[in-house]
Structures are given as C-alpha cells and as structure tokens.
Amino acid sequence: MVFKLAQQAEGHWRKLNASELIVKIIEGVQFVDGEMHQAA
C-alpha cells in the first residue's frame, strides 16, 4: 500500500529549479543572496 501511495505521489513531483547547483552545495561552495562565493 505504501508503495502504491508513493507511486501516485511521484506523478505530482517536479524537478528542482537549478538542480545543477546542488553539486556545488555538496562541494561546499557558499551562496550569499543567490550569488556564488568561494571561501577565502
């Protein structure tokens, strides 16, 4: 039953905006007011 509920919900999910930036966040790049800032 949980599997079927998850399948149903999956149809309503959407792709994240700027999903390519998630890699940069994982790498530790800082973002301030939407702008990338490298650590000094």
N, C-alpha and C positions, 0 to 999 in steps of 0.2 A: 504494500500500500504506500509506503514512504517513497519507494522508487517511482511509482506512478505519479505521485504528487510532485516529485522533483522534475519528472519529465514534462509535466504540464506547466510548471513554473518556468522551465527553460525556454519556452516559447515566448515569454514576455521579457526576457533579459535583453539588454542591449550592450553593444560594445562600448568600452570606456573611451571617453574623449582623450586624445593624446596618449594612447596606450604605449606608444614607443618610448615615452619618457619614464615609464616605470623602471626600465633597466637603469637609467641614470640615478633614480632614487635609491635603488638597491646598491648601486656602486658608491653611494654616499654624497652625491652632488647636492649642494644646498640650493634651495629656491627661496628667493625673497620677493614678495609681491609679484610672483609669476615669472621672475627673471632668474636665470641660472647664475649662481655664484660659486666659483671654485674656492675651496678652503685655502687660506693663505699659508 
